[in-house]
């Protein structure tokens, strides 16, 4: 009888331990979701004279939300399209089918600039299919130019900021999750925001991670201004927590954020490998109560304990060969500029949807891809084109109109640009990825000359301004 009376207490203790293990496993799955953002609490706690004050990170969720003032940078505050209605809650997981979790890291620069609210700096979508025993990891670049529910187009990293600033249901994580869901057409069940001190603490707990560094890279221990740099040479090496963090968040490489996304995924899988290779789970379980106490305040998620336990038990049995990791990077986007001249990535929907289906669809596709060749997709899109002559070749616009009409493009207006354009420029007003992709390739338009000026009331969809470069190519001689 005594054992039976104590069994609920024992069960509660085991649940707590399993909950701690889940926190560990969430870090395994989302270790790459680390950014300058968490340096906010980490730096203040260690070094700031004001360390006794509430951490700024906590204020993100509790400070009174004043909508961004008129004239602020659209990178932080895309223009509001209408008063945002209450966003629907995230679809609950049924406990048996595919489950998807959005991993979030915030942007340290917003803290450095003393902004009230932060953008997301890292977005990684993790999915697990218990029936197929498969998992997937998809990194989403912060500069992706998308429709944000309730707002006009903006960089996807501003969704978190807007959710916080306007105190929408679910706050920043809620709007970020709905934005990703809207963009990819994939239900997002949960979110997890990982603070960077939890990451460092856990990496050190497992004795560092073994990383095969592909090329020499200089990393910064705590971010710009802290003067603690280290150059990692190519080759296999074990990195302690703070260096693993610096490696995962370094951005000054040739591939920029695309390289960083791949390094983050490399660290995620390295943590998983370290724990499984050295059979660390028994020791981690033994230490779970202490780890739980130390790490739980640094992981913010809408997962409850029962869901955490179930996911932990499912995730540990997925073999590495069944984990597909991808990045929405070069080849899936076009480099361009926003209305206020910020660098953006314009998504190529069909390519991104095919990538999405590889990871999130057991068979078939989540939505049909546009069929046909690039030219046929351009024709099917039916964008209304205006062709303007920005060169000194007098007949260039008329000749180009005839040329494009013969290819099936819909030209509704043409004329003179009114000023010289050295380089051919394309401006998208209503979102026409197939037309942009086709014309960029056909006319050899440079990345810096692809602009987005989203205006749903525009009488044209795409404006093509012919430059001296197109005239010099002698396209019609």
C-alpha positions as CSV (number, residue, x, y, z in Angstrom):
1,X,0.0,0.0,0.0
2,X,2.8,2.4,0.8
3,X,4.3,1.9,-2.6
4,X,0.9,2.5,-4.2
5,X,0.4,5.6,-2.2
6,X,3.8,7.0,-3.3
7,X,3.3,6.0,-7.0
8,X,1.7,9.3,-8.0
9,X,4.6,11.1,-6.5
10,X,7.0,8.8,-8.3
11,X,5.1,9.3,-11.5
12,X,5.2,13.1,-11.1
13,X,9.0,12.9,-10.6
14,X,9.4,10.8,-13.7
15,X,7.3,13.2,-15.7
16,X,9.5,16.1,-14.5
17,X,12.6,14.1,-15.6
18,X,11.0,13.4,-19.0
19,X,10.1,17.0,-19.3
20,X,13.7,17.9,-18.7
21,X,14.8,15.4,-21.3
22,X,12.4,17.0,-23.8
23,X,14.0,20.4,-23.1
24,X,17.3,18.7,-24.0
25,X,15.8,17.2,-27.1
26,X,14.3,20.5,-28.1
27,X,17.7,22.0,-27.9
28,X,19.0,19.0,-30.0
29,X,16.4,19.8,-32.6
30,X,16.8,23.6,-32.5
31,X,20.3,24.2,-31.4
32,X,20.8,26.3,-34.5
33,X,18.2,28.8,-33.4
34,X,20.7,31.0,-31.7
35,X,21.4,34.6,-32.5
36,X,22.6,37.8,-31.2
37,X,19.2,38.2,-29.5
38,X,19.9,36.2,-26.5
39,X,23.1,38.1,-25.8
40,X,20.7,40.6,-24.4
41,X,20.0,38.6,-21.3
42,X,23.4,36.8,-21.3
43,X,25.5,39.9,-21.4
44,X,23.4,41.9,-19.0
45,X,23.4,39.0,-16.5
46,X,27.1,38.6,-16.6
47,X,28.6,42.1,-17.2
48,X,26.1,44.9,-16.9
49,X,26.0,47.1,-13.7
50,X,22.2,46.9,-14.2
51,X,22.2,43.2,-14.0
52,X,19.9,43.3,-11.0
53,X,17.1,44.9,-13.1
54,X,14.6,42.8,-15.0
55,X,16.2,41.4,-18.2
56,X,15.3,43.2,-21.4
57,X,14.3,39.9,-22.9
58,X,11.5,39.6,-20.4
59,X,10.3,43.1,-21.4
60,X,9.7,41.9,-24.9
61,X,6.6,40.1,-23.7
62,X,5.4,42.5,-21.0
63,X,6.2,46.1,-22.2
64,X,3.2,48.1,-23.3
65,X,2.9,47.9,-27.1
66,X,2.9,51.2,-28.9
67,X,2.4,50.6,-32.6
68,X,5.5,51.7,-34.6
69,X,5.5,55.4,-35.4
70,X,5.0,56.7,-38.9
71,X,8.2,56.9,-40.9
72,X,10.1,54.1,-39.1
73,X,12.0,51.8,-41.3
74,X,9.9,49.2,-43.1
75,X,12.5,46.6,-42.1
76,X,11.2,47.0,-38.6
77,X,7.6,48.1,-39.2
78,X,6.0,47.2,-42.6
79,X,3.0,49.5,-43.2
80,X,-0.1,48.1,-41.6
81,X,-2.7,47.2,-44.2
82,X,-5.7,47.1,-41.9
83,X,-6.3,46.7,-38.2
84,X,-5.1,43.1,-37.5
85,X,-7.9,40.9,-36.4
86,X,-7.3,38.2,-33.9
87,X,-5.2,35.5,-35.6
88,X,-6.4,31.9,-35.2
89,X,-4.6,29.8,-32.8
90,X,-2.0,27.3,-34.1
91,X,-3.5,24.0,-35.2
92,X,-3.1,21.5,-32.3
93,X,-1.2,18.3,-33.0
94,X,-3.4,15.2,-33.1
95,X,-0.6,13.2,-31.3
96,X,-0.3,10.7,-34.2
97,X,0.3,12.4,-37.5
98,X,3.0,14.8,-38.7
99,X,4.0,17.6,-36.2
100,X,5.7,20.9,-37.1
101,X,7.6,23.2,-34.8
102,X,8.9,26.7,-35.7
103,X,12.2,27.4,-34.0
104,X,13.0,31.1,-33.4
105,X,16.0,33.2,-32.5
106,X,15.9,37.0,-32.2
107,X,18.1,39.8,-33.5
108,X,20.8,41.2,-31.2
109,X,21.0,44.4,-33.2
110,X,17.6,45.5,-32.0
111,X,18.9,45.3,-28.4
112,X,22.1,47.1,-29.4
113,X,20.0,49.9,-30.9
114,X,17.7,50.0,-27.8
115,X,14.6,49.2,-29.8
116,X,11.5,48.2,-27.8
117,X,10.8,45.1,-29.9
118,X,12.9,42.7,-31.8
119,X,12.8,41.0,-35.2
120,X,13.5,37.4,-35.6
121,X,17.0,36.6,-36.8
122,X,16.7,32.9,-37.3
123,X,13.7,30.8,-38.4
124,X,14.0,27.0,-38.7
125,X,11.0,24.8,-39.4
126,X,11.3,21.3,-37.9
127,X,8.9,18.5,-38.8
128,X,8.5,15.0,-37.6
129,X,6.4,12.2,-39.1
130,X,5.9,9.5,-36.6
131,X,4.3,7.1,-39.0
132,X,6.9,7.4,-41.7
133,X,9.7,7.7,-39.1
134,X,11.1,10.7,-40.9
135,X,12.1,14.2,-39.9
136,X,13.0,17.4,-41.8
137,X,14.7,20.7,-41.1
138,X,14.1,23.8,-43.3
139,X,15.9,27.0,-42.7
140,X,14.0,30.2,-43.8
141,X,16.1,33.3,-44.6
142,X,15.2,36.4,-42.6
143,X,15.1,38.7,-45.8
144,X,12.4,36.7,-47.6
145,X,9.8,39.1,-48.9
146,X,6.4,37.8,-48.0
147,X,2.8,38.7,-47.2
148,X,2.4,39.1,-43.4
149,X,-1.2,38.4,-42.3
150,X,-2.9,41.7,-41.5
151,X,0.0,43.8,-42.9
152,X,1.5,44.7,-46.2
153,X,4.4,42.8,-47.7
154,X,7.6,42.9,-45.6
155,X,10.6,40.8,-44.7
156,X,9.6,37.7,-42.9
157,X,11.8,38.6,-39.9
158,X,9.5,41.6,-39.1
159,X,6.5,39.3,-38.4
160,X,7.8,38.7,-34.9
161,X,8.3,42.4,-34.3
162,X,4.8,43.2,-35.4
163,X,3.2,40.5,-33.3
164,X,5.0,42.0,-30.2
165,X,4.4,45.6,-31.0
166,X,0.7,45.3,-31.7
167,X,0.1,42.7,-28.9
168,X,-1.5,40.3,-31.3
169,X,-2.8,36.9,-30.0
170,X,0.3,34.8,-29.5
171,X,2.6,37.8,-29.7
172,X,5.7,37.6,-31.9
173,X,5.8,33.8,-32.1
174,X,2.1,33.7,-33.0
175,X,2.4,36.1,-36.0
176,X,5.7,34.6,-37.1
177,X,4.2,31.1,-37.1
178,X,1.1,32.2,-39.0
179,X,3.3,34.0,-41.5
180,X,5.4,30.9,-42.1
181,X,2.2,28.9,-42.3
182,X,0.6,31.3,-44.9
183,X,3.8,31.4,-47.0
184,X,4.6,27.7,-47.1
185,X,1.1,26.2,-46.9
186,X,2.3,24.0,-44.0
187,X,0.4,23.9,-40.7
188,X,2.6,25.0,-37.8
189,X,1.7,23.3,-34.6
190,X,4.2,24.7,-32.1
191,X,7.0,27.3,-31.7
192,X,10.1,27.2,-29.5
193,X,12.2,30.3,-28.8
194,X,15.7,29.4,-27.5
195,X,17.8,31.8,-25.5
196,X,21.5,31.6,-26.1
197,X,22.6,31.0,-22.5
198,X,20.7,27.7,-22.5
199,X,22.5,26.7,-25.7
200,X,25.9,27.4,-24.3
201,X,25.2,25.7,-21.0
202,X,23.9,22.6,-22.7
203,X,26.8,22.3,-25.2
204,X,29.3,22.5,-22.3
205,X,27.3,19.9,-20.4
206,X,27.8,17.4,-23.2
207,X,31.5,18.2,-23.5
208,X,31.3,20.3,-26.7
209,X,30.3,19.4,-30.2
210,X,32.5,17.9,-32.9
211,X,32.3,20.1,-36.1
212,X,34.0,19.5,-39.4
213,X,34.8,23.1,-40.4
214,X,34.9,23.3,-44.2
215,X,37.0,26.4,-44.6
216,X,38.8,29.0,-42.4
217,X,36.3,31.3,-40.6
218,X,36.7,34.1,-38.1
219,X,34.0,34.1,-35.4
220,X,33.1,36.5,-32.6
221,X,32.5,35.1,-29.2
222,X,29.8,37.5,-28.0
223,X,29.0,39.6,-31.0
224,X,30.3,42.9,-32.5
225,X,32.1,45.2,-30.1
226,X,33.1,42.5,-27.5
227,X,36.6,42.1,-29.1
228,X,36.8,38.4,-28.6
229,X,37.5,36.8,-31.9
230,X,38.8,33.4,-32.9
231,X,39.8,32.0,-36.3
232,X,38.8,28.4,-36.8
233,X,40.9,26.4,-39.3
234,X,39.5,23.8,-41.6
235,X,39.1,20.3,-40.2
236,X,37.4,18.3,-37.5
237,X,37.5,19.9,-34.0
238,X,35.5,19.9,-30.8
239,X,34.0,23.3,-30.0
240,X,32.8,24.4,-26.5
241,X,29.5,26.1,-26.0
242,X,30.4,29.7,-26.7
243,X,32.5,28.9,-29.7
244,X,29.8,26.6,-31.1
245,X,27.4,29.5,-30.7
246,X,29.8,31.9,-32.4
247,X,30.3,29.4,-35.3
248,X,26.6,29.0,-35.8
249,X,25.8,32.7,-35.9
250,X,28.7,34.0,-37.9
251,X,27.4,35.8,-41.0
252,X,30.5,37.3,-42.6
253,X,31.2,34.7,-45.2
254,X,30.8,34.7,-49.0
255,X,27.4,33.0,-48.8
256,X,26.1,35.2,-46.0
257,X,22.9,34.0,-44.4
258,X,22.7,31.0,-46.6
259,X,26.1,29.8,-45.2
260,X,25.0,30.6,-41.7
261,X,21.8,28.5,-42.1
262,X,23.9,25.5,-43.2
263,X,26.2,25.9,-40.2
264,X,23.3,26.1,-37.9
265,X,22.0,22.8,-39.2
266,X,25.4,21.3,-39.0
267,X,25.5,22.2,-35.3
268,X,22.0,20.8,-34.7
269,X,23.0,17.4,-36.2
270,X,26.4,17.5,-34.3
271,X,24.6,17.8,-31.0
272,X,22.4,14.9,-31.9
273,X,25.4,12.8,-32.9
274,X,27.3,13.7,-29.8
275,X,24.6,12.5,-27.5
276,X,23.8,9.3,-29.3
277,X,27.4,8.4,-30.1
278,X,28.5,8.6,-26.5
279,X,25.2,7.2,-25.1
280,X,24.7,10.3,-23.0
281,X,21.0,10.1,-22.4
282,X,21.3,8.0,-19.2
283,X,23.6,10.6,-17.7
284,X,21.5,13.5,-18.9
285,X,18.4,11.9,-17.4
286,X,20.2,11.5,-14.1
287,X,21.0,15.3,-14.2
288,X,17.6,16.2,-15.6
289,X,16.2,17.9,-12.5
290,X,19.1,20.3,-12.3
291,X,19.2,20.9,-16.1
292,X,15.4,21.4,-16.1
293,X,15.7,24.1,-13.4
294,X,18.6,25.8,-15.3
295,X,17.2,25.6,-18.8
296,X,13.4,25.8,-18.6
297,X,13.4,29.6,-18.1
298,X,15.5,30.0,-21.3
299,X,13.2,28.0,-23.6
300,X,9.9,29.7,-24.5
301,X,7.4,27.4,-26.1
302,X,3.7,26.6,-26.4
303,X,4.4,22.9,-26.0
304,X,2.9,21.4,-22.8
305,X,4.6,18.7,-20.8
306,X,2.6,15.8,-22.2
307,X,3.4,16.9,-25.8
308,X,7.0,17.3,-24.9
309,X,7.3,13.8,-23.5
310,X,5.6,12.3,-26.5
311,X,7.8,14.2,-29.0
312,X,10.9,13.3,-27.0
313,X,10.1,9.6,-27.2
314,X,9.4,9.8,-31.0
315,X,12.4,12.0,-31.9
316,X,15.1,9.9,-30.4
317,X,14.3,6.9,-32.7
318,X,14.5,8.8,-36.0
319,X,17.7,7.7,-37.8
320,X,20.1,10.3,-39.2
321,X,19.4,8.9,-42.7
322,X,15.8,9.8,-42.3
323,X,16.4,13.5,-41.4
324,X,16.3,15.8,-44.4
325,X,17.8,19.2,-43.9
326,X,17.4,22.0,-46.5
327,X,17.8,25.8,-46.9
328,X,15.7,28.2,-48.9
329,X,18.7,29.7,-50.5
330,X,20.3,30.5,-53.8
331,X,18.2,29.1,-56.6
332,X,15.0,29.4,-54.7
333,X,15.0,33.2,-54.5
334,X,15.8,36.4,-56.5
335,X,17.9,39.1,-55.0
336,X,16.1,42.4,-55.1
337,X,15.2,45.6,-53.2
338,X,12.2,46.7,-51.2
339,X,10.4,50.1,-51.7
340,X,12.7,51.7,-49.2
341,X,15.8,50.1,-50.8
342,X,16.4,47.3,-48.3
343,X,18.0,44.1,-49.7
344,X,15.4,41.4,-50.0
345,X,14.9,37.9,-51.3
346,X,12.0,37.5,-53.7
347,X,10.7,33.9,-53.4
348,X,10.3,31.7,-56.5
349,X,7.1,29.9,-55.4
350,X,7.2,26.8,-57.5
351,X,10.8,26.0,-56.6
352,X,10.1,26.6,-52.9
353,X,7.0,24.4,-53.0
354,X,8.9,21.6,-54.6
355,X,11.5,21.8,-51.8
356,X,8.7,22.0,-49.2
357,X,7.0,18.9,-50.6
358,X,10.3,16.9,-50.3
359,X,10.3,17.6,-46.6
360,X,6.7,18.0,-45.5
361,X,4.7,15.7,-47.9
362,X,4.9,11.9,-47.4
363,X,3.8,11.4,-51.0
364,X,2.5,13.7,-53.7
365,X,2.4,17.4,-53.0
366,X,0.7,19.8,-50.6
367,X,-0.4,22.0,-53.5
368,X,-0.1,21.6,-57.3
369,X,2.9,23.2,-58.9
370,X,2.5,25.4,-61.9
371,X,3.0,23.2,-65.0
372,X,4.9,23.9,-68.1
373,X,8.2,25.6,-69.1
374,X,9.3,29.0,-67.7
375,X,7.8,30.7,-70.8
376,X,4.5,28.8,-70.3
377,X,4.4,29.8,-66.6
378,X,5.0,33.4,-67.5
379,X,2.1,33.2,-70.0
380,X,-0.2,31.6,-67.5
381,X,0.5,34.2,-65.0
382,X,-0.8,36.9,-67.4
383,X,1.0,39.8,-65.8
384,X,0.3,43.2,-67.4
385,X,3.6,44.7,-68.5
386,X,4.6,48.2,-69.1
387,X,7.8,48.6,-71.3
388,X,9.7,51.9,-71.0
389,X,12.8,52.9,-72.9
390,X,15.6,54.2,-70.7
391,X,18.3,53.9,-73.4
392,X,19.3,56.2,-76.3
393,X,18.2,53.7,-78.9
394,X,15.0,55.3,-80.3
395,X,13.2,52.1,-81.4
396,X,14.2,49.9,-78.5
397,X,10.9,49.9,-76.7
398,X,8.8,49.2,-79.8
399,X,11.1,46.4,-80.9
400,X,11.1,44.9,-77.4
401,X,7.3,45.1,-77.2
402,X,7.1,43.1,-80.4
403,X,9.7,40.6,-79.2
404,X,7.9,40.0,-75.9
405,X,4.5,39.9,-77.4
406,X,5.7,37.1,-79.8
407,X,6.8,35.2,-76.7
408,X,3.3,35.4,-75.2
409,X,3.8,38.3,-72.8
410,X,0.9,40.7,-72.1
411,X,2.0,44.3,-72.9
412,X,-0.5,46.9,-71.9
413,X,1.6,50.1,-72.0
414,X,4.9,51.3,-73.5
415,X,6.8,54.6,-73.8
416,X,9.8,56.6,-72.8
417,X,11.3,56.3,-69.3
418,X,12.0,60.0,-69.1
419,X,15.5,59.6,-67.8
420,X,18.5,57.4,-68.8
421,X,19.0,54.0,-67.3
422,X,22.4,52.4,-67.6
423,X,21.0,49.0,-66.5
424,X,17.8,47.4,-67.4
425,X,15.4,47.5,-64.4
426,X,12.3,45.5,-63.5
427,X,9.7,46.5,-60.9
428,X,7.1,44.2,-59.6
429,X,3.9,45.8,-58.2
430,X,1.6,42.9,-57.6
431,X,3.6,39.8,-57.0
432,X,4.5,38.0,-60.3
433,X,7.3,35.5,-59.6
434,X,7.0,33.6,-62.9
435,X,7.2,36.8,-65.0
436,X,10.1,38.1,-63.0
437,X,12.0,34.8,-63.2
438,X,11.5,34.6,-67.0
439,X,12.4,38.2,-67.8
440,X,15.4,38.2,-65.5
441,X,16.8,35.2,-67.3
442,X,15.8,36.4,-70.8
443,X,17.2,39.9,-70.5
444,X,20.1,39.2,-68.2
445,X,18.8,41.6,-65.5
446,X,21.3,42.0,-62.7
447,X,20.2,41.2,-59.1
448,X,20.5,44.9,-58.0
449,X,18.0,46.0,-60.6
450,X,15.1,43.8,-59.4
451,X,12.7,45.9,-57.3
452,X,9.5,45.3,-55.4
453,X,7.0,48.1,-55.1
454,X,3.9,46.3,-53.9
455,X,0.7,48.2,-54.8
456,X,-2.4,46.1,-55.3
457,X,-4.2,49.1,-56.8
458,X,-1.6,49.5,-59.6
459,X,-2.9,49.4,-63.2
460,X,0.1,47.5,-64.3
461,X,1.7,44.4,-62.7
462,X,5.3,44.6,-63.9
463,X,7.3,47.6,-65.2
464,X,10.2,46.8,-67.5
465,X,12.6,49.7,-68.0
466,X,15.1,49.0,-70.8
467,X,18.6,50.2,-70.1
468,X,21.7,50.9,-72.1
469,X,23.0,47.4,-71.4
470,X,20.1,45.9,-73.2
471,X,20.6,48.3,-76.2
472,X,24.3,47.5,-76.3
473,X,23.6,43.8,-76.6
474,X,22.2,44.5,-80.0
475,X,19.2,42.2,-79.4
476,X,17.5,42.9,-82.7
477,X,20.4,43.3,-85.1
